[in-house]
Amino acid sequence: MRRVLVVGCGMAGARFVRRLTALNPDVRITVFDGERHPAYNRPLLTGVLAGHYRSGDIALPLPPGIELRAGVRAGAVHRATRTVIDSAGVEHGYDALVLATGSRPEQPWRHPSRPERSSAGEHRLHTLTDCLRLSEECVGARSPVVVGGGLLGVETALVLAGRGLPVTLVHQGRHLMHRRLDAKAGALLRTVLEDAGVAVRAGTSARSLTGRTGVTGVRLADSSVLAADLVVSACGTRPRVGLARRAGLAVHAGVVVDDTLRSVTDPHIHAIGDCAEHRGVVHDTAVPAWQQAEVLAARLSGHDRHARFTGARTLTRLIADRLDLAVFGEATTGVGTGTGVRGGIEGAAQTDVLCLSDDRHRVYKKIVTRNDHVVGGILLGDLSTVDTVRRAYEATEPLPPNRLHLVTELGGEG
């Protein structure tokens, strides 16, 4: 019987276990998971915070017959003997080891040697435990601050504002979601947040927290202090690669894997999800993690030993109260300022940008094409064409000459 050890039971690990069991029920599977709440839909945590879901609503079912060691971490990997020593000191043998260790949140004011335990009023939103703690402690908060204006920070700020809290969002970039949005979309997004009651401080970073026994403020880069009795860090994540690094595996940003999702160092070890680096890219969203889980399950089950992961083209959606947003690919190419079509030459490639902007109704749409193929875009305030855009982004055939159907339902394909 083949023995598979899985380290991590998040979205990638849970999907992999379900698919592997379905494809080959005879595989013996042991799963290590250090969380108290294994296997849940992490992107829905803000929905739990908003009260749209209960914690049980976002649980991901695990198949019967697996050995789930909840609350137990993998402490060391001994590649020569193909064994893993868990945090309880128990040794486990494996034929295949799958690392699905996910990522850890960044907290820029913490020194790496400082313990992970947060002080009173200091929060992150990375696990279900984090979410439940934040939900309890934000009740009655007088001056909550969210640090980080990326996707999670924006969504968290909107949720707190929706709970009636006077929240401030601090972001070091010149505009919100600066890695995903262009300046026009970032400015319009700020207006949407301000309409919802979120105060935005962009162009400055949080350097430290003030307060001895609990948070009293956030010290900014200019040495000013923003009053705060509750701070949520949403400053991005980094792959959890400590276990892989200690095992001597090749690690850059993530565990380096090939198209079969095997470590380039050891063919008996694999990595999927947020901790895996494939062709120089670490995918930090759910869809690529699920795709990797499907490919690896097909290979290890024997169902399809030729299965390969060659990359992902995913569209990220944020649907919150008062905000509809979808962004994908090379969305920051060109800066839209109005309605029209812009063209340009990048090397030998023809790049065009189609924009539609309606500031009054808080709508901005931008589609970037290269050589008649969609390579990126932004849909803000109106997702009526999102399925059309998704199909065009995933398609291999070139676009028709008339492309208005990508930004408005009134534009027929032609």
C-alpha positions in Angstrom: 0.0 0.0 0.0 1.4 3.4 -1.0 2.0 5.8 2.0 1.5 9.5 1.4 2.1 12.1 4.0 0.5 15.5 3.6 1.8 18.5 5.6 -1.0 21.1 5.8 -4.7 20.8 5.5 -5.7 24.1 4.0 -7.3 24.6 0.6 -4.6 22.9 -1.4 -4.0 20.0 1.0 -7.7 19.3 1.5 -8.4 19.3 -2.2 -5.5 17.0 -2.9 -6.6 14.5 -0.2 -10.1 14.4 -1.5 -9.0 13.8 -5.1 -6.4 11.3 -4.3 -8.8 9.2 -2.2 -11.4 9.4 -4.9 -9.0 8.2 -7.6 -7.3 5.5 -5.5 -9.0 4.5 -2.3 -6.2 2.1 -1.4 -3.6 4.9 -0.8 -2.8 5.2 2.9 -2.9 9.0 3.7 -1.7 10.8 6.9 -2.3 14.5 7.2 -0.5 16.8 9.6 -2.2 20.1 10.4 -1.2 22.5 13.1 -4.5 24.5 13.0 -7.3 23.9 15.4 -9.8 24.2 12.5 -8.5 22.1 9.6 -9.8 22.3 6.1 -11.9 25.4 5.5 -12.4 27.9 2.7 -9.9 30.6 3.6 -11.1 33.3 1.1 -14.5 33.3 3.0 -13.0 34.4 6.3 -14.1 38.0 5.7 -17.6 36.6 5.1 -17.4 35.0 8.6 -16.2 38.3 10.0 -19.1 40.1 8.3 -21.6 37.6 9.7 -22.6 36.2 6.3 -21.3 32.7 7.3 -20.8 30.8 10.5 -17.5 29.0 10.9 -19.0 25.6 10.1 -20.4 27.0 6.8 -16.9 27.4 5.3 -15.6 23.9 6.4 -14.2 21.7 3.6 -15.2 18.0 4.1 -12.4 15.5 4.3 -12.9 11.9 3.1 -13.2 9.0 5.6 -10.3 6.7 6.1 -7.5 9.2 6.2 -5.4 9.7 9.4 -5.8 13.4 10.3 -3.4 14.5 13.0 -5.0 17.9 13.9 -2.9 20.2 16.0 0.2 18.3 15.1 3.0 19.8 13.0 5.7 18.1 11.0 9.0 18.9 12.8 11.7 17.4 10.6 12.0 15.6 7.3 14.7 12.9 6.9 15.0 12.4 3.2 17.5 9.5 3.4 15.1 7.3 5.3 11.9 8.9 3.9 10.6 9.7 7.3 9.0 12.6 9.0 9.2 13.4 12.7 6.1 15.2 14.0 5.9 17.7 16.8 4.9 14.9 19.2 8.1 13.0 18.4 6.4 10.3 16.4 8.2 9.0 13.3 6.2 8.4 10.1 7.4 6.7 6.9 6.4 7.8 3.4 6.6 6.9 -0.2 5.5 10.4 -1.2 5.6 13.5 0.9 3.4 16.4 -0.1 4.1 19.9 1.3 1.0 22.0 1.4 2.3 24.3 4.2 0.7 27.4 2.8 1.9 30.9 3.8 2.3 33.1 6.8 1.2 36.7 7.2 3.6 39.5 7.2 3.6 41.9 10.2 6.1 44.6 9.4 6.4 46.0 12.9 7.5 42.6 14.3 11.1 41.6 14.7 11.6 38.0 13.3 12.8 36.8 16.8 9.6 38.2 18.5 7.0 35.5 19.5 4.0 35.2 17.2 1.6 35.8 20.1 -0.2 39.1 19.5 -0.7 41.8 22.2 -4.2 43.1 23.1 -5.7 44.8 20.1 -3.2 43.4 17.6 -4.7 41.2 14.9 -4.2 39.5 11.6 -6.8 37.7 9.4 -5.1 34.6 8.2 -6.8 31.7 10.0 -10.2 30.9 11.3 -8.9 31.3 14.8 -7.7 34.8 13.8 -11.1 35.6 12.4 -13.1 34.5 15.5 -10.8 36.4 17.8 -11.1 39.6 15.7 -14.8 39.2 15.5 -15.1 39.2 19.3 -12.6 42.0 19.9 -13.8 44.5 17.3 -17.1 44.8 19.1 -17.0 48.3 20.7 -13.7 49.3 19.1 -13.5 53.1 18.8 -10.6 53.5 16.4 -9.8 50.4 14.4 -7.0 50.6 11.8 -6.3 48.2 9.0 -2.7 48.2 7.7 -2.3 47.2 4.1 -4.4 48.2 1.1 -4.2 45.0 -0.9 -7.1 42.8 -1.6 -7.4 41.4 2.0 -7.0 44.9 3.5 -9.6 46.5 1.4 -12.1 43.7 2.0 -11.4 43.8 5.8 -11.8 47.6 6.0 -15.1 47.4 4.2 -16.3 44.6 6.6 -15.4 46.6 9.7 -17.1 49.7 8.2 -20.1 47.6 7.5 -20.2 46.7 11.2 -20.5 50.4 12.0 -16.8 51.0 13.0 -14.9 54.2 12.1 -12.1 52.3 10.4 -8.9 53.8 8.9 -7.0 52.0 6.1 -3.2 52.7 5.9 -1.4 51.8 2.7 2.2 52.4 1.8 1.5 52.5 -2.0 0.5 55.7 -3.8 -2.9 54.1 -4.5 -4.8 51.2 -3.1 -4.0 47.7 -4.5 -1.1 49.3 -6.4 0.4 45.9 -7.4 -2.9 44.9 -9.1 -4.6 48.1 -10.1 -3.5 51.1 -12.2 -3.7 54.6 -10.7 -7.2 55.4 -12.2 -8.7 52.2 -10.7 -6.9 52.8 -7.4 -8.2 56.3 -7.1 -11.8 55.2 -7.9 -11.5 52.3 -5.4 -10.5 54.9 -2.7 -13.6 56.9 -3.5 -15.7 53.7 -3.1 -14.2 53.0 0.3 -14.6 56.6 1.5 -18.3 56.5 0.4 -18.6 53.4 2.6 -17.1 55.2 5.6 -13.5 54.1 5.4 -10.8 56.8 6.0 -7.8 56.1 3.7 -4.2 57.1 4.4 -2.2 56.2 1.3 1.5 56.8 0.6 2.7 56.0 4.1 3.7 52.9 6.0 3.2 51.6 9.5 6.5 51.4 11.4 5.4 50.3 14.9 2.6 50.0 17.3 2.3 52.1 20.5 1.0 51.0 23.9 2.5 48.9 26.7 -0.3 46.5 27.7 -2.4 47.0 24.6 -2.4 48.8 21.3 -3.0 52.6 21.5 -1.8 53.7 18.1 0.1 53.1 14.9 3.3 55.0 14.4 3.7 56.0 10.7 6.7 56.5 8.6 6.7 60.3 9.2 6.8 59.6 13.0 3.2 60.7 13.4 0.9 58.5 15.5 -2.5 57.4 14.4 -4.8 56.6 17.3 -5.9 53.0 17.3 -7.3 50.6 19.9 -7.5 47.7 17.3 -5.1 47.1 14.5 -5.4 44.5 11.7 -2.3 43.6 9.7 -3.1 42.8 6.1 0.4 43.3 4.7 0.6 40.2 2.5 2.0 36.8 3.1 5.2 34.7 2.5 5.4 31.0 1.7 6.0 28.7 4.7 9.2 27.0 3.6 11.0 26.5 6.9 10.4 22.7 6.9 11.5 22.4 3.3 14.6 24.5 3.8 15.7 22.5 6.9 15.3 19.4 4.7 17.7 20.7 2.2 15.2 21.3 -0.6 15.7 24.0 -3.2 13.8 27.0 -2.0 13.7 30.5 -3.6 10.5 32.4 -2.6 8.8 29.0 -2.4 9.7 25.3 -2.7 11.0 25.0 -6.3 9.0 22.4 -8.2 8.8 21.3 -11.9 5.7 20.7 -14.0 5.0 17.4 -12.2 5.0 19.4 -8.9 7.9 17.4 -7.6 10.7 19.2 -5.8 13.6 19.7 -8.1 15.8 18.4 -5.3 14.0 15.2 -4.3 11.6 13.2 -6.6 9.8 11.8 -3.5 8.7 15.2 -2.2 6.1 17.5 -3.8 4.7 20.9 -3.1 1.4 22.6 -3.9 -0.4 25.7 -3.1 1.0 28.9 -1.5 4.3 27.2 -0.5 5.2 26.0 -4.1 7.2 28.0 -6.6 6.6 26.9 -10.2 8.5 28.4 -13.1 9.5 31.3 -10.8 5.9 32.0 -9.7 4.2 31.5 -6.3 0.5 31.4 -6.8 -1.3 32.7 -3.8 -4.9 32.2 -4.7 -7.3 29.3 -4.5 -7.8 28.3 -8.1 -4.1 27.5 -9.0 -3.8 25.6 -5.7 -6.8 23.5 -6.6 -5.4 22.9 -10.1 -2.1 21.8 -8.7 -3.9 19.5 -6.2 -5.8 17.9 -9.1 -2.6 17.3 -11.2 -0.7 15.8 -8.3 -3.6 13.6 -7.2 -3.9 12.3 -10.8 -0.2 11.5 -10.9 0.2 9.9 -7.5 -3.0 7.8 -7.8 -1.8 6.4 -11.1 -4.9 7.8 -12.8 -2.8 10.0 -15.1 0.9 9.7 -14.7 1.4 12.2 -17.6 -0.6 15.0 -15.9 1.3 18.4 -15.8 0.8 21.8 -14.3 2.0 24.4 -16.8 0.7 27.5 -15.0 -2.6 29.2 -14.3 -4.5 32.1 -15.7 -6.8 33.1 -13.0 -9.2 36.0 -12.4 -9.5 37.3 -8.8 -12.9 38.6 -7.7 -13.9 40.6 -4.7 -17.6 41.0 -4.0 -18.3 42.9 -0.8 -20.9 45.3 0.3 -20.8 48.3 -2.0 -17.9 46.9 -4.0 -17.6 44.6 -7.1 -14.1 44.1 -8.4 -12.4 41.6 -10.7 -8.7 41.9 -11.7 -6.4 39.5 -13.6 -3.2 39.3 -15.5 -1.3 42.4 -16.7 -3.9 44.9 -15.4 -1.4 47.7 -14.7 -0.3 48.1 -18.3 -1.2 51.6 -19.5 -3.3 54.0 -17.4 -6.9 54.5 -18.4 -8.2 58.1 -18.0 -11.4 57.9 -20.0 -13.4 56.0 -22.6 -11.6 54.9 -25.7 -9.0 52.5 -27.2 -5.3 53.0 -26.9 -2.7 51.2 -28.8 1.1 50.8 -28.6 4.0 48.7 -29.6 5.9 46.7 -27.0 8.8 45.1 -28.8 7.3 43.1 -31.6 4.0 42.7 -29.9 1.0 45.0 -30.4 -0.6 46.0 -27.1 -3.9 47.7 -26.9 -5.9 49.0 -23.9 -9.7 49.3 -24.0 -11.1 51.5 -21.2 -14.5 52.5 -20.1 -14.8 54.9 -17.1 -17.8 56.4 -15.3 -16.8 58.2 -12.2 -20.3 59.2 -11.3 -21.5 55.6 -11.0 -18.1 54.4 -9.7 -17.5 52.1 -12.7 -14.1 51.5 -14.4 -13.4 48.8 -16.9 -10.1 48.1 -18.6 -9.0 45.3 -20.9 -5.4 44.8 -22.0 -4.8 42.8 -25.2 -1.7 41.7 -26.9 -1.6 40.4 -30.4 -5.4 40.0 -30.3 -5.4 38.0 -27.0 -6.6 39.3 -23.6 -3.6 39.4 -21.2 -5.1 41.3 -18.3 -7.8 43.7 -17.1 -9.8 45.4 -14.4 -13.6 45.4 -13.8 -14.6 47.7 -11.0 -18.2 48.6 -10.1 -19.8 46.4 -12.7 -19.2 42.7 -13.2 -21.9 42.2 -15.9 -19.2 41.2 -18.5 -17.0 39.2 -16.1 -17.9 35.8 -17.6 -17.3 37.1 -21.1 -13.9 38.5 -20.1 -12.9 35.3 -18.3 -13.7 33.2 -21.4 -11.6 35.6 -23.5 -8.7 35.5 -21.1 -8.7 31.7 -21.1 -9.2 31.3 -24.8 -6.5 30.4 -27.3 -8.2 31.8 -30.4 -7.7 35.6 -31.3 -10.4 38.2 -30.4 -12.8 39.5 -33.1 -12.2 43.1 -34.4 -15.2 44.4 -32.3 -14.2 44.1 -28.6 -16.8 46.3 -26.9 -18.6 43.2 -25.6 -15.7 42.9 -23.1 -16.7 46.1 -21.3 -20.4 46.5 -22.1 -23.3 44.2 -22.6 -24.4 46.6 -25.4 -21.4 45.8 -27.5 -22.1 42.7 -29.6 -19.4 40.4 -30.8 -18.4 40.9 -34.3 
